[in-house]
Amino acid sequence: MFVQPVDYFLAVWFVLAGLSTAYVAWDQFRNNPEPVVMKWGFILVTLYMGPLGLLIYVLADKEPRPGEHEAFTKPLWKQGVGSTIHCVAGDATGIILAAAITAALGLPMWIDLIVEYVAGFAFGLFIFQSLFMKSMMGGTYWENVRKSFMPEFISMNFMMAGMAPVMSFLMMGSDMRAMEPTELLFWGVMSFGVIVGFTAAYPANVWMVARGLKHGLMTERKPEFERAEGRREPAHGGAEAGMAVHRQAHARLDEHANPGHGGPGGNRGAGHHGSGHGSSHGNGGGGSRGAHGGHGMEPDATVPQLAAFGGVSVLALALGMIAPANWVNLTLSARDVGGAIMPPGMIMDRDTPAAAMLDMAAVHPRLVTASHGLEVRGDRELEARMENGVRVFDLETSVIRWAILPDVKVDAYAINGQVPGPRLHIRQGDRVRINVTNRLPESTTIHWHGLILPNEMDGPGEITQEPIPPGGSYRYEFTAGQSGTYFYHSHDHVDRQQALGLYGALIIDPANPQDEIAADHDYVIQLQEWLMREGLTFPSMPMDGGQPNYFTINGRAYPSTDTIRMKVGETLKVRFIGTNNGFIHPMHIHGGPFEVVARDGETIPESARFLADTVNVGPGQRYDVVWQARRPGKWLIHCHIGHHTTNNNVEEKGGGGLMVVIDVQP
Ligand SMILES: [Cu+2]
């Protein structure tokens, strides 16, 4: 799914890769005189490396003009490319197939890497390299497997030394959609890994071609007369056709009298192996000693050289496979964290458990079922339905897109499609039943904060009840014996769910209306922090990478918060509710002190009430305060932590976030 800029980039990349591959395939089979295995090598590598594969093909292998392939492909660097191509074509195919399968099976990343190495090596050795050798060199299949083993081992080690760290760091990086084969990002990581692997394996391949250990590029033509007659396939068997190819190639090369060839020994290996199987450029080089025209190569690498190169390749492989485990948790699998997108600043190390990652992961945009602008308010009072004297409320959780500012929308966990959830307004002594249906991608529960009720109605997941699974529901029922300012919130994965919006006000009027501390205006303030980066919403929490950058009162950030309108002399009861999840907000009112009349739903006896102008509203706390409008003008209610009155660290219209204006008329 397209949720990040990289997704669009990758879509373009893979279209280009498709076009590049189509061109290489077309050109290989129509114009390029080389063995079929080599044609497929370039086609596969172009599929994996996209436009880069095409570039390599055109620069190193595509016959520039008819008859020039032999001379064109002779330089050692191109022979090295050819050798790397048939290594990468086999190895990468094995690695990518293994990666897709292990991801689907849900194996831990470190096992993935080992399976990928084995599969890549096997694919390269048994299929690509040995079949390739056999078609070029003749001999039995197992002879070729034996001869290919050491070159393939060295090449594969370097290939994986480059590819493994790319996979480890990017798959267990910040966007773990890279672990899901259903995501473009997975294939993008594979492509990038192949490019890095190709680069890492190339120097070794150049050396091995030069030493006659591996083949590079070759030319294979149909005899002239057959092409002239327009016949697609040689009518006669391999040996005779091979002879014809041989003669013709040599004839061409003589005509071209390539002056650039045969520097002092530099092309020796390429020249040597070319002449060795007699299908290409062959014996022009002064240093060439292999003009015998028979099958097989005669490697001139010494045992110490091979041992040293092999040893270093093993070290490189070990480093590439093991070193990333120092930084990222390679014990996790696609099933543990696949698809999770982490907040940019989250510190993830080799010990970070999958549950921590899932807790902090972004709300996936594909889960959003509705999108609302500023015209839809949160905290709307929910009408009860009467059933046999019981007040019945239906609550339903879901993922919505919610506007906190005109141009900022968060992906929130909502109750009845609003943030905060609907206000439940009841009277002391009411019997209430609340049916909660869960439409979230994860389980949830609801806790009735501060209420005295039967234990099984209290809500803590796995403690008093089984969490409500996605699609499930639970019936809460109790009699409200208390009165005052309360609230409800999720009590399952609270760290994540409440921080994404699962809470709402529960206002209980006293049974005796005389017990209500009266004011001319009554305003509820529910606080919340948000973390939004790169278009994605993460649950904010007091943890690295979880620090919030938006703050809301009743689901809106200033200047989109309400304005409270009143007249001089009138009183305003503000009910602060600590729906904030991980942060404390010293809430302050301008224009003179207020009287604190209730705390946590409990009315404070008259003699103990006190004046203040700031109260620390910690998570879960409630303060009812009564403020009198003494003078006309615009007076603020705001959090006294400066950062909490900004929107993404920016002040607009005098502030942001946790700020409400009281507009007092004379
Ligand atoms: Cu604050």
Residues whose N, C-alpha, C, O or C-beta is under 5 A from the ligand:
A	BS01	CU	I584 H585 P586 C639 I641 H644
